Amino acid sequence: MPGQKSERRLTSIEGGRGVEEQEDVQEPEQGRLWHVVLSVAGAATPLPELRAALEKLAHDHSFFLTARYAADHAEVRYWEEARDLHDAAAIALRLWGEHKASAKLPAWEIVGLEVVDRPTYHKRVAEGFGGPLPQLGGVYPY
């Protein structure tokens, strides 16, 4: 109304909520699990070296499920714990680069990324889509 102060506040900005409103606000859920499929590709790499590097990555990264590989590409599937999809995707996009030196991974680029929450993953599996690979828990050639 003209001449009256508006009580409308921005809720997406910290401090935008009134004191009485803040008491009802719940903290964001922490530590949700996200299923990640990271696809990488690049110049051909000798298969024994690639397998050793992926096995080292599997040893270094918790929640690792499965890796499939060929001389010029690989797919890594694992669970990531993160607050939300944005954080899970950001962590996934750093995974290859952060472990490149320690696991002796090839200098490949990320060519694909899929991140879905746990309920979506289990729904897909129940419907027969995107289910677990026949060989879980290891590193296998395509």
N, C-alpha and C positions, 0 to 999 in steps of 0.2 A: 504494500500500500504506500502511496506517496507520503513522504515525511516520516515513515517509520523505518527503523533499522531492520535489515534483513537478518534472519536467524540462519540462513542457509550457509553451510560451510563445505569446503572441499574435503572430501573424505579420503582422497588419494594422496594428500599431502600431510606429512606428520605435523601435528599441531592443529590440523583442520577440524578436529572433533572436539566437542565440548567435554568437560570433565564427566558429566553424567553419562555421556555416550561412551566414553573410554572404558568404563567399568564393564560394559556388556561385550566389548570386543575381545575375541579369543585370539590367542597367538596363532600364527600360521603353523600348520602341521610341519613337524621336523622329521627328517630322516625317512622320507618315502622311498620306496624302491622303484626304479625305472629300468626297463629292459632296453638295452642298447645294441644296435647292430651298426658297426662301423666298417665301412668298405674303403679300402685303400688300393692304389694302383701306381705303377711306375715301370721303370726299366727292369728287364728280366734280371732275376737274382738266382744264383745257384740254389737248388731246392734244399740241400742239407743245411746251408747257412740260414736260409729263411726259416726252416723248421726249428732250428736251434734258437733263433731270435724270438720266434713266436712262443716257444716253450719257456724262454726266460721271461717274456712279458706275462705269460700265464702265472708263473711263479711269483712275480713282483706285484701283480694287481689282484687285490681281493675281489671276490664275486665273479671271477673269470669262469665262463662256461665252456665255450668252444671257439676254435679258430679253424677256418678252412683256407687253403692256399693253393696257388699255382705260381709259376715262375714270375708272373708280372702283376698279380693282384691277390688280395686276401680279404677275408671277411672275419671280423672278430665279434663274438656275441658275449655279452656279460650283463650283470646287474650292477647298477650304480645307485648309491644312496645319496639323495639330494633333496633339498627343500621343495623345489618345483621343477617343471620341465625346462625352464630357461637355464637353471643351474646345472641340471643333468646334461643338457646339450653342450653347455660351455665346457664342462669337465671332459666330455667325450671328444670334443674337438681338440682338446689339448693332449689327450692320451698318447697318441702316436708320437708327437714331437717331444713330449716330456720323457718318454722311455726310449727314444731313438738311440741315444748314446749308451745308456746302461744295458739295454737288451740287444744292442747292435742291430736294430731294425733298419731296413733299407730306407733311403731318402725318397719315400713315396709320398704322394699327396692323398688327402682324403677326398674320395669321389662320391661318397654317399653316407648318409647318417639317418637312422631311424631311432626314435626314442618314444616309447609308450609306457604308460603307467602299468602297474602290476595287474589291476583288474582287467584292463584292455588286453594285455598279453594272455591272461588265463581265459578270457572270453574267446579270443582267436584260437587258442589251442583246443578249447571245447568244441568250437565250430569246425575244426579241421584245417584251419589256416595258420600259417606261421608257427606251426608247432615246433617242439624240440626236434633237433636234428637226430637222425638215427644213432649217431655216436656222440653222446654228451661228455663233457669233461675232458677235452683233450685237443690236440692239434692234428688235423688230418688233411691230406691232399684232396682237391676236388675230384 
